[in-house]
Amino acid sequence: MRRDLRLSDLPPLIAAKESGDEVLICFVVDPRLEKSSGPRRLSFLFDSLRDLDDQLSGRLLVVRGRPDEEIPRLARAIDATSVHVSEDYSPFGRRRDAAVADALGDTPLAAAGSPYLVSPGRITKPDGDPYKVFTPYFTQWRAHGWRKPASSPVPDADVVDPSSITRSGRISVPAAPTELSLAAGERAATQRWRAFVDDDLSGYDSDRDRPDLDVTSRMSAHLKFGNIHPRTMAADLGRSKGAQAYLRELAFRDFYADVLYHWPRSAWHNWNAQFDDIELDSDEAAYQRFDAWKEGRTGFALVDAGMRQLAQTGFMHNRVRMLTASFLVKDLHLPWWWGAQWFLEQLIDGDMASNQHGWQWAAGTGTDAAPYFRVFNPDTQASRFDPDSTYITRWVPEYGTDDYPEPMVDHQAERAEALRRFREI
């Protein structure tokens, strides 16, 4: 198990059961990922593992170490005939899986399925090149289609009891380092999805940009950790405007994974190398502005509300993510990767492909990016998407009082400065 922490609609589980009478289900806690994940993502991971172990009646084997050492050791311990995983298309995942396959020797590492509706690399232009623009990708993505959810029940009697393995290296699922605002695990994901479909999907196309309404699905963390497969969700999406708007967001998730697959360097570098020459601020004053942005004290109420929601809950509404990113890059002239790193540290749903390329979209440096001359006006965004200041006052209670700071910059002046820097390159 990796980014597929569920038992339903799980192709590698089906493949494993078809390969033998018994299946050992395990998860390797990789210290490298523990170091790079914020406490909220670790908490969601560990809570998901607890839910999985409960569903398996305590038969989930959790070990800690490098997968290229632990998986071959366990395979030898039980004389495994094969090892089954969901395909991982991230740069780190591909390197890790290559190392595991090499260390397994003659025991095959078989990949089945992926975390996406359409796996990265499946959709290309007629000449074989990857898509750089979302709209034509989306057209081909829909035409390509995807399979129906798979049935993957495995009786408890067919799951190896880890206590029967000598020196299994088994550890207890680690305690969550922090309390979350969102329940984790397959059962929580199913319950939340059902509630969204019943209550909010019909109005998703018109309401999804309103942070004050709190009507988005909040499924991104469940998708990140595979508590639910997007196939399961897509099967519930009909032809209504709300359903089709939601399907388009699932397509964006696949698109950004495809971009990262074809351009792995874009995780931390400008996809459009022309922007490597743009002037960015990185002096001591820049770091002070960065701290004000992180702490939600910029004097722009919707920006501050989003940053405080992020710091307090590990979540931020998508419309506000776009605004806060635009503000960091184009009002404060700071590197987008500073903001991307902060988001990954704070977000429950922090996903390398979606986060990094969402930031590059806002910065104007990625594929299919917002034009660099598009600069979000924080006041206009607030009046349009939070007209009664409901969202703002929820997270910035001192808004409108003498305790709330004046804007830290002049937006029109900084917009002009951003465009000047753009023209220079």
N, C-alpha and C positions, 0 to 999 in steps of 0.2 A: 504494500500500500504506500502511495505517496500523496499525490493530489487527487485522490479518488476515495475519500474516506466515507464509504457507504457500502451497502451490500446489494442494493437493487441496481439494475441497469449497469452491470459491471462486467464488460467483455472478458478481461483477464481472469476473472473468477470462473466464468463459464469455460474458458479454455483450459484452465488448470484442472477443473473437475473432469473434463473430457480426456485429460492426459493420464489420469490415475484415479485410484479409488479414494485416496485421502488427500486433503489439502492442508498445508500449514499456512496460516495467514499471519503475516508479520509486518511490523513497521520499524524502521531503523531511525532513531533520533540522531541525526548527523550534527556533531558539534559545530561544523562550519555554518550550517543554517541557523543553529541556535544563536550564534554570534551576530549574524546579519539580520535577524528578525527582531522587530520591536516586541516589547512585552505583551502587547495586545494580540499580535499574530500568534505568538507562542501560546497564549492562553486559549485562543480559539482552536489551535491545533490540538492541544492537550485535552480540552473539553470534547472535541470531536472524537479523539481516540477513546476517551472514557465511554462515550455513547456507543461506539463501535464494539468495544470490549463487552459492554453490557448486553448488546444484541447477540453477541457470540457466546454468552454464558461464561465469560471469563477466559475464552480461548484465543484471544488476540495475544500474540507474542510481540512484546516491545523490547528492543535492545538499543544500546547506545554505542556508536562508533562510526567508522567510515563504512559506507555500504559495500565498497569493493573488498573489504575485509570480512565484514559480518555476514553478508549474503553467501559467499562461498563457504564460510565456516558452517553455517546452518545447513546448507545444501549437503555438505559432506556428512553432517551429524545425522541426517535422516535419510541418506542415500536418495536424494531427490533426483528424479529423472528429468525435470525441467523447472525453470523459474519463470513466472509470468508477471508482467507489469503492464500498466497503461503507458503508451508512448509519451515521452516528455520532450517537448520541442524547444525548451529554453536553452540558452547557451550553457548554463551550468548543468542542467539536466542531461544534455547530450554528452558532455564530457564525463559526467558521473557514470552514466549507463554504459559508455564505451569501456570505462575502467572495470565496471562490474562484469561485463561480458568477457573481457579479456581474462579476468581473474577466475571466472567460472570454468575456463578451459573447455572440456568436452560437454559440459552440461549447458544446454541451450538457454539463452535469455530470450524469451518470446514476448513481443509487444503486441497488444491487441487494444484497439480503441485509443482515445485521447480525451483531454478535457474539453474538446470543442465540438461544435456541430459539424464543421468541416475542418479537417486537420490542416495545419500549415503545409504549404507546398502542393496541395491538391489542385488549387485553382491558379491558372496562369493565363497570360495572354495567348493568342493563337501562335505567336512565335516562341512561346515557352518562357518568356520573361515574366517576372512577378509584377503584380499590379502595384502602382504607386499612388493611385487615386481611388478613393473609396467607392464612388458611385458605380463605375464599371465593374469593380470587384463585387459589389453587392448584387448586380444583375447576374453575374456568373455564379455567385454563391447560391442564389435562390434557384437558378436553373440546375445546379449540381445536386442540391437536396441532401438528405441525410436519412439514415436508417430510423426505424421505429425503436422505441425503448426496448431493451433486451430484458428477458426474464432470467434472473441469475440466482435462484434460491439454492442454498446448500444446507442440507440437514446437519444439525449439530454432530451427529454420529460420523459424518464425513470430514469433520474438522479436527486436525491433530490437536490433542491437548498438550500445550507446551510443558506441563509438569512431567510429561513422560519422556522428555528429551534430557539426556545427561549433559550437564554443563551448557544449558541453553543460553546463558548470559542474560536471562530475563530480568527486566527491571519493572517496577511499578510505573504506571503512567505518571509523569511528573506533575506536581501541583501547578495550577495556573498561577503565574506570577502577578496577575492583577485581575480585578473583577471586570466583567464585560457588560456592556449595555445590550448585548445581543446574544441570545442562546445559540449554542453551537451544536452540530451533529446532524445526522441524517434525519432523525425524527423531527427535530426543530425546523429543519429546512423544509420538509414536506408540509408541516403545519403552517409555516409562514407563507409558503407559496399558495397553498389552498386559500388562505385568508385574503391574499392580494388578488387572486383571480376572482374571488367572490365579491370583494368590496371595492377595489380600486382600478382593476384593469380596464374597465369600460371607459374611464375618463383619463387614461394615461396620456393620450396624445395631447390633450389640452392642459392637463394639470402638472405634468412631470417637471416643468420648469419653475414651479412655485414652491420654494423652500418653506413658506409659511403654512402650507397645507399638509405636509407630512404624508403624502400619498404614494411615494415611490415604493418599490418592492423590498428594498433592503436585502436583496438576494446575492449581492456581489461577493460577500465573504463566503457564503455557502458555495458559490461557484468556484471561488479561488481554491478552496480546499476539497472540492469535489463531494460535498455533502449531498449534492444533487447534480445530475447530469443535465446540460441544457436540452438534450433530446427529450427528457421527461417534461421539461417546461414547454418546449415548442409544441409538444403534442396537445397542449391545452390552449394553444393560441389559434383562434379562428380568424375570420376575415374582417373583423371590426377594425376601426381606425386605431383604437387603443391597442389591440393585439398586434397589429402590423407595426405600430410605432415601437412596441416592445421588441418584436422580432428584429427590427433594424438595429436596436442596441446590442442584441446578441451577435449580430453580424459585425458590428464595430469591434466587439471583443475578439472575434475570430480574425478580423483584418489586422488588428495590431499584433496579434500573435504571429500572423504570417509575415508582417514587416520585420519583426524581431528575428524570426527564423532566417529570412533571407539577408538581413543586415544586422548581425549580432552586435556589431560595434555601436549601433544606434542606442544601445541601452544607456550609455553614458556620454556619447558624443553626438554632435549635430548630424542628423541624417543628411541634411543639405550642408555640405562642407563650405559653401560660400559664406555661411554665417560664422565660420571660425574666425573671421577677421573683424567681426563687429566689436565695437568698443563696449566693454562691460566694467562696472565698478567693483573693486575688490579691496579697497583700502579700509582703514579702521572705521571710518564713518559708514562704509557700506555694511560692515558687520553689525554696527549699531542699528542701522535701518532694518537689517535682516532680523535682529532680535525683536524689534518693535512689531514687525510683521508676524513673527511666530507667536508672539504673546497677545496679538489682537489689540494693539494700541496705536493704530495708524491714524485714527481720527476719521476714517471712512467706515461708516457703521456696518455696511453689509460685509465688507472685507473682515472687519473685526469680529463680527458675529460668526462667520464661517471658521475663522482661525480658532476661536474659543470653543466652538462646537467640536472641532477636530481634537483640540487638546484635552477636552473633558470627556469625550465619548469615543474617539477613534473613528469617527464617521464625519463626512461632510457632504452636503447635498451637491449633486453634479453641477448644477448651474453656478453654485457658489465656488466650486473648485475651479471652474473656468475663469471666474472673476478674480479670485485670489491669485491665480497663476499669472494672469495678464498683469495684475497690479505689481507683482514682484518683478517681472521681466521688463515691463514697459513704463511703469511709473517710477520704480526704484532702480532700474537698469542693472539688476543683479543676475547672475548666471542661473539658467533654468534648473540646472542639476542641483543647486543648493536647495531649491524648493522641492524637487523630486525626492531628494534624500530625506528631507524632513517629513514629507508625506509618508514615505515608506516606513519611517520610524514610528509614526503615530497611527497609521490606518490599520484597522482590522482587516480590510480587504486589499491591502497593498499587494499589487500584482505587477511584476516587472514590465510586462508588455503593455498593459493598459495604462499604468501610471506614467511610465517614461514617455510613451508616445502621446498620451494626453497632454503632458507638459510641453512636448515639442510642438503639438498642434497650437497650443496657446502662445508659445514663443515664436511661432512662424518658421521653425527650423526643420520641421519633419515632413513626412509624406502627407500630401493632401492637407497641408496646414492652413490655419487661418492666415490670410495675408498679413504681413508684418505691419502694414499701415492700419489694420483693424485693432483698435485699442479700446477695451471695455471702459466705459465711463461708470464709475462706482455709483454715482448718484442716480443716473438714468436707470441702471440695472436695479437699484433698490426700489425706485418708484414704480417700475414696471412689474417686477416679480415679487415684491414684498410691499404692496401698496399701503397697507395699514401698519407697517413696521412690526407685525406680529413676530416674525422670525428674529428681527433685530433685537427687540426688547426682551425676547426669551433668553438671549445669550449675552446681551449688553444692557443690563438693567439700568445702568447710569446714563444711557443715551438720552440726550435732551436736557441734561442737567449740567451744572457748572463743573462737575467732576469729570465730564467726558472731554478728552483732549481735542484741540483744533487739528484739522488735517495736517499731516506731517509734510505734505508737498502740495504744490499747485498742480492739479491734474492737467489742465490745458497746457501749462508750461512744460510739464514732463512728457506729455504726448508729443509736443513739438520737438523736444529733445530726442525722443525715441526715433521719430521720423528723420531727424537730422543724421543720427548715427546710421540709420538704415540707408540713407542716400549715399553715405560715404563708401559703402561697399557695393 
